Structure formats: C-alpha cells, structure tokens
Amino acid sequence: MDSEHSGGEAAGDFLSGQLLIAMPGIGDPRFERAVILVCAHDNEHAMGVAVNQPVEGLTVPDLLERLNIKATIEVPPDLVLLGGPVERERGFVLHTRDYRSPEMTLDITDQVALTATRDVLEAMASPSGRPRRSFLALGYAGWGAGQLEREIRENVWLTCPADEDLLFGADYDAKWSRALAKLGIDPRLLSAQTGQA
C-alpha cells in the first residue's frame, strides 16, 4: 500500500473518517456543494453521510414526535439533515463517542461514531446518556467496489480531515467553503470543470 496516503485517520487508502468535498460541476444535483463524512470504506463498498444538507422545516423534535419518542428534556430544534439518496426513510445519527449502543454503534474515528437504532434517538431525548454533540440524517450515500476511488481520481471529490465544527456546526451553507479552506482552497477560484488542477 502506498504509505503517502495513510496519513490522518484513514487506514491505508481507505477514507473512513475523512470528509469528501464535492467539486463544482459534479453533474449530480443531489451532491452539489456536498460535504460527506465517509463512515465506512473497504475493498467492497463505501458509505457516507452528508453533513451540510438540511431538510427544510423538519427538526429533530418534530421527527422524535412522529416516531412517538417522548422527550424528557427540551430537545434543541436542530434541523434533520439529508444524509444521501439511499434509504431516505432510514435515520442515521452521527454523534460524539460519549454515547454507545451495545453492538450497534459504528466507530468512525476516535471522536465520532454512527448509530442507526431507536435507542440513540431515545438518548437524544433524555438528560442522561445523551451524546455531547450529534445530528440526525435521513439516508446515506453509497459507492460500490472501486467507485469512490475512481471518482476521487477523476477529481469529483476532494478529501480533508473532519473536525467537530464541520461535522456538527449549524452553519450548513458555509461548510463546503470551510472544508475547502482547510485545504487552502478558495472556492471562488475553482472552475466548474472537473479534472482541472
């Protein structure tokens, strides 16, 4: 394996824990200006959740109420995010690792994890066991074997390390520009032509 790609939290050439930043002209409106956390990546597939695409008018308390989850605290009116185009009826909670669901939590990095079961929603609605930071997303983005690697080679996506503010901050419109800034890129200078350096 090429050792120059093994920096940061990614293992070898795998990108779990890294952010994907959509390049201008991606050609798919579902991913325009998307910032996606890669949650799982191996030889067979990749799976990620967008961190900057809110579902307008749908808040976490609204969704908890629809699911008949009784809150014992005042749940912040955070917007629910659209995690991606696959299984949009399924919820995924990205959260800090101070919360764990036995056998159901997927550790992504030393700081963040993903849980897709009802118990994490119940924890978000209670004063104890609640993750310090979290967001709820509907759906995910998925890639088949070699597909994500090919898209990165074709400059469809840039990658950068994730940080808590990019993941959990509420300024969704600025996340794409802020992720590019982490790489030293001014988004105003990017061409809509992919493949251009």
PANU-540050 format. One record per residue (C-alpha): x, y, z; residue in three letters; residue number from 1. Coordinates in nm, 3 decimals. Layout:
R       px       py       pz  code  pos
R        X        Y        Z   ALA  NUM
...
// end
This chain:
R       px       py       pz  code  pos
R    0.000    0.000    0.000   MET    1
R    0.116    0.350   -0.079   ASP    2
R    0.228    0.497    0.253   SER    3
R    0.180    0.859    0.147   GLU    4
R   -0.197    0.803    0.153   HIS    5
R   -0.205    0.662    0.505   SER    6
R   -0.189    0.990    0.695   GLY    7
R   -0.464    1.120    0.921   GLY    8
R   -0.733    0.884    1.038   GLU    9
R   -0.763    0.683    0.716   ALA   10
R   -0.624    0.332    0.725   ALA   11
R   -0.408    0.278    0.418   GLY   12
R   -0.600    0.402    0.117   ASP   13
R   -0.936    0.376    0.293   PHE   14
R   -1.108    0.702    0.376   LEU   15
R   -1.322    0.626    0.682   SER   16
R   -1.334    0.939    0.899   GLY   17
R   -1.242    1.174    0.613   GLN   18
R   -1.467    1.435    0.454   LEU   19
R   -1.549    1.428    0.085   LEU   20
R   -1.593    1.773   -0.069   ILE   21
R   -1.788    1.785   -0.396   ALA   22
R   -1.610    1.970   -0.674   MET   23
R   -1.805    2.226   -0.879   PRO   24
R   -1.970    2.073   -1.182   GLY   25
R   -2.015    1.734   -1.012   ILE   26
R   -2.301    1.672   -1.255   GLY   27
R   -2.544    1.541   -0.993   ASP   28
R   -2.768    1.800   -0.822   PRO   29
R   -2.805    1.571   -0.519   ARG   30
R   -2.436    1.624   -0.443   PHE   31
R   -2.387    1.987   -0.548   GLU   32
R   -2.164    2.152   -0.280   ARG   33
R   -2.199    1.840   -0.064   ALA   34
R   -1.970    1.766    0.227   VAL   35
R   -1.990    1.397    0.318   ILE   36
R   -1.831    1.214    0.609   LEU   37
R   -1.706    0.872    0.497   VAL   38
R   -1.839    0.638    0.768   CYS   39
R   -1.722    0.306    0.624   ALA   40
R   -1.483    0.222    0.341   HIS   41
R   -1.324   -0.104    0.236   ASP   42
R   -1.249   -0.300   -0.082   ASN   43
R   -1.617   -0.378   -0.140   GLU   44
R   -1.800   -0.052   -0.072   HIS   45
R   -1.804    0.294    0.080   ALA   46
R   -2.079    0.460    0.281   MET   47
R   -2.107    0.820    0.393   GLY   48
R   -2.345    1.076    0.537   VAL   49
R   -2.378    1.435    0.414   ALA   50
R   -2.321    1.689    0.692   VAL   51
R   -2.447    2.006    0.520   ASN   52
R   -2.785    1.937    0.359   GLN   53
R   -3.072    2.020    0.596   PRO   54
R   -3.427    1.908    0.525   VAL   55
R   -3.610    2.241    0.534   GLU   56
R   -3.878    2.259    0.801   GLY   57
R   -3.801    1.922    0.964   LEU   58
R   -3.646    1.942    1.311   THR   59
R   -3.523    1.668    1.542   VAL   60
R   -3.809    1.731    1.792   PRO   61
R   -4.061    1.701    1.503   ASP   62
R   -3.915    1.368    1.398   LEU   63
R   -3.898    1.235    1.755   LEU   64
R   -4.265    1.323    1.796   GLU   65
R   -4.356    1.143    1.470   ARG   66
R   -4.174    0.835    1.600   LEU   67
R   -4.359    0.853    1.935   ASN   68
R   -4.036    0.911    2.128   ILE   69
R   -4.123    1.111    2.440   LYS   70
R   -3.863    1.373    2.527   ALA   71
R   -3.785    1.427    2.894   THR   72
R   -3.580    1.737    2.813   ILE   73
R   -3.628    2.025    2.573   GLU   74
R   -3.461    1.888    2.261   VAL   75
R   -3.284    2.162    2.061   PRO   76
R   -3.470    2.241    1.736   PRO   77
R   -3.180    2.121    1.518   ASP   78
R   -3.270    2.055    1.158   LEU   79
R   -3.272    1.698    1.033   VAL   80
R   -3.018    1.651    0.752   LEU   81
R   -3.046    1.467    0.424   LEU   82
R   -2.763    1.217    0.456   GLY   83
R   -2.784    1.095    0.098   GLY   84
R   -3.009    0.949   -0.169   PRO   85
R   -3.006    0.587   -0.048   VAL   86
R   -3.272    0.464    0.203   GLU   87
R   -3.406    0.812    0.278   ARG   88
R   -3.665    0.670    0.517   GLU   89
R   -3.388    0.536    0.742   ARG   90
R   -3.232    0.751    1.014   GLY   91
R   -2.863    0.769    1.099   PHE   92
R   -2.727    0.958    1.399   VAL   93
R   -2.370    1.080    1.382   LEU   94
R   -2.252    1.156    1.734   HIS   95
R   -1.958    1.203    1.965   THR   96
R   -1.825    0.881    2.114   ARG   97
R   -1.954    0.954    2.464   ASP   98
R   -2.267    0.761    2.354   TYR   99
R   -2.261    0.389    2.268   ARG  100
R   -2.529    0.143    2.170   SER  101
R   -2.405   -0.207    2.251   PRO  102
R   -2.314   -0.386    1.925   GLU  103
R   -2.495   -0.122    1.715   MET  104
R   -2.257    0.176    1.718   THR  105
R   -2.002    0.202    1.437   LEU  106
R   -1.685    0.383    1.548   ASP  107
R   -1.565    0.607    1.267   ILE  108
R   -1.278    0.795    1.435   THR  109
R   -1.151    0.840    1.789   ASP  110
R   -1.404    1.123    1.826   GLN  111
R   -1.717    1.028    1.629   VAL  112
R   -1.942    0.729    1.571   ALA  113
R   -2.263    0.637    1.388   LEU  114
R   -2.569    0.466    1.530   THR  115
R   -2.884    0.379    1.334   ALA  116
R   -3.111    0.235    1.602   THR  117
R   -3.400    0.379    1.802   ARG  118
R   -3.207    0.378    2.131   ASP  119
R   -2.982    0.665    2.016   VAL  120
R   -3.293    0.873    1.941   LEU  121
R   -3.424    0.796    2.288   GLU  122
R   -3.087    0.902    2.434   ALA  123
R   -3.103    1.231    2.240   MET  124
R   -3.441    1.300    2.406   ALA  125
R   -3.325    1.232    2.762   SER  126
R   -3.099    1.411    3.010   PRO  127
R   -2.871    1.112    3.074   SER  128
R   -2.678    0.914    2.818   GLY  129
R   -2.723    1.188    2.559   ARG  130
R   -2.424    1.239    2.323   PRO  131
R   -2.245    1.570    2.372   ARG  132
R   -2.288    1.655    2.002   ARG  133
R   -2.497    1.481    1.738   SER  134
R   -2.706    1.519    1.426   PHE  135
R   -2.979    1.309    1.270   LEU  136
R   -2.967    1.236    0.897   ALA  137
R   -3.212    1.058    0.672   LEU  138
R   -3.049    0.835    0.411   GLY  139
R   -2.687    0.789    0.311   TYR  140
R   -2.454    0.799    0.012   ALA  141
R   -2.312    0.469   -0.108   GLY  142
R   -2.049    0.354   -0.356   TRP  143
R   -1.969    0.009   -0.496   GLY  144
R   -1.626   -0.155   -0.513   ALA  145
R   -1.369    0.090   -0.653   GLY  146
R   -1.632    0.355   -0.741   GLN  147
R   -1.531    0.615   -0.481   LEU  148
R   -1.161    0.567   -0.557   GLU  149
R   -1.233    0.622   -0.928   ARG  150
R   -1.438    0.938   -0.857   GLU  151
R   -1.152    1.077   -0.645   ILE  152
R   -0.901    1.005   -0.923   ARG  153
R   -1.135    1.190   -1.163   GLU  154
R   -1.141    1.493   -0.928   ASN  155
R   -1.511    1.458   -0.850   VAL  156
R   -1.428    1.477   -0.477   TRP  157
R   -1.153    1.630   -0.268   LEU  158
R   -1.081    1.488    0.077   THR  159
R   -0.991    1.654    0.405   CYS  160
R   -0.985    1.556    0.773   PRO  161
R   -1.308    1.604    0.965   ALA  162
R   -1.339    1.822    1.273   ASP  163
R   -1.626    1.867    1.517   GLU  164
R   -1.734    2.209    1.392   ASP  165
R   -1.752    2.092    1.031   LEU  166
R   -1.948    1.784    1.138   LEU  167
R   -2.184    1.928    1.399   PHE  168
R   -2.195    2.304    1.336   GLY  169
R   -2.529    2.452    1.229   ALA  170
R   -2.394    2.689    0.960   ASP  171
R   -2.474    2.443    0.681   TYR  172
R   -2.427    2.691    0.396   ASP  173
R   -2.066    2.763    0.499   ALA  174
R   -1.947    2.403    0.548   LYS  175
R   -1.847    2.348    0.185   TRP  176
R   -1.634    2.665    0.176   SER  177
R   -1.489    2.592    0.521   ARG  178
R   -1.392    2.238    0.419   ALA  179
R   -1.216    2.374    0.109   LEU  180
R   -1.043    2.637    0.324   ALA  181
R   -0.896    2.356    0.537   LYS  182
R   -0.714    2.251    0.219   LEU  183
R   -0.607    2.608    0.144   GLY  184
R   -0.851    2.637   -0.150   ILE  185
R   -1.054    2.948   -0.222   ASP  186
R   -1.388    2.824   -0.365   PRO  187
R   -1.418    3.136   -0.582   ARG  188
R   -1.111    3.020   -0.777   LEU  189
R   -1.250    2.673   -0.854   LEU  190
R   -1.361    2.607   -1.206   SER  191
R   -1.675    2.409   -1.279   ALA  192
R   -1.453    2.191   -1.498   GLN  193
R   -1.358    1.874   -1.313   THR  194
R   -1.014    1.739   -1.383   GLY  195
R   -0.855    2.085   -1.383   GLN  196
R   -0.575    2.149   -1.137   ALA  197
// end
